[in-house]
Amino acid sequence: MPRALPARRVARHHLVLHRQPHRPGRAGAPPPRTSDLVLALLGVVLLGGFALLAAYALTLGVGG
């Protein structure tokens, strides 16, 4: 009686992920993720806050 499944594993070749060729332009680029946009906005807000804090400290003469 024949076996339902082969006794040894079938070799699977070329399991490496192939990189797609680079095309100039953003036609095939995926849209930015919401989490990336939120992190970028948070970074801008923090840098703005540090700039305002530095300006306030320099105005009051705390800088030394």
C-alpha positions as CSV (number, residue, x, y, z in Angstrom):
1,M,0.0,0.0,0.0
2,P,1.6,3.4,-1.0
3,R,2.3,6.0,1.7
4,A,0.0,9.1,1.8
5,L,3.0,11.4,2.5
6,P,6.6,11.0,1.3
7,A,9.0,9.7,3.9
8,R,11.6,12.4,3.5
9,R,11.2,16.2,3.3
10,V,10.8,17.8,-0.1
11,A,13.7,20.3,-0.7
12,R,12.5,23.8,-1.1
13,H,14.9,26.0,-3.0
14,H,15.1,29.8,-3.2
15,L,13.5,30.6,0.1
16,V,15.5,33.8,0.2
17,L,13.5,37.0,0.0
18,H,14.3,38.7,-3.3
19,R,14.7,42.5,-3.3
20,Q,12.7,44.3,-5.9
21,P,14.7,46.5,-8.2
22,H,15.0,50.1,-7.1
23,R,12.8,52.5,-9.2
24,P,13.4,56.2,-8.8
25,G,10.4,58.2,-7.7
26,R,7.6,57.4,-5.2
27,A,5.2,55.7,-7.5
28,G,5.6,52.3,-5.9
29,A,6.5,53.5,-2.3
30,P,4.2,52.4,0.5
31,P,2.3,55.2,2.3
32,P,3.9,56.4,5.6
33,R,2.6,54.6,8.7
34,T,0.6,56.5,11.3
35,S,3.0,55.6,14.0
36,D,5.9,57.1,12.0
37,L,3.9,60.4,11.6
38,V,3.1,60.5,15.3
39,L,6.8,60.0,16.3
40,A,7.9,62.7,13.9
41,L,5.3,65.1,15.3
42,L,6.4,64.3,18.8
43,G,10.0,64.9,17.9
44,V,9.2,68.3,16.4
45,V,7.2,69.3,19.5
46,L,10.0,68.3,21.8
47,L,12.6,70.2,19.8
48,G,10.4,73.2,19.7
49,G,9.9,73.0,23.5
50,F,13.6,72.8,24.1
51,A,14.2,75.8,21.8
52,L,11.5,77.8,23.7
53,L,13.0,76.8,27.1
54,A,16.5,77.8,25.9
55,A,15.2,81.2,24.6
56,Y,13.4,81.8,27.9
57,A,16.5,80.9,30.0
58,L,18.7,83.2,27.8
59,T,16.2,86.0,28.2
60,L,16.2,85.8,32.0
61,G,20.0,85.5,32.1
62,V,20.1,82.1,33.7
63,G,22.6,80.8,31.1
64,G,25.5,81.9,33.2
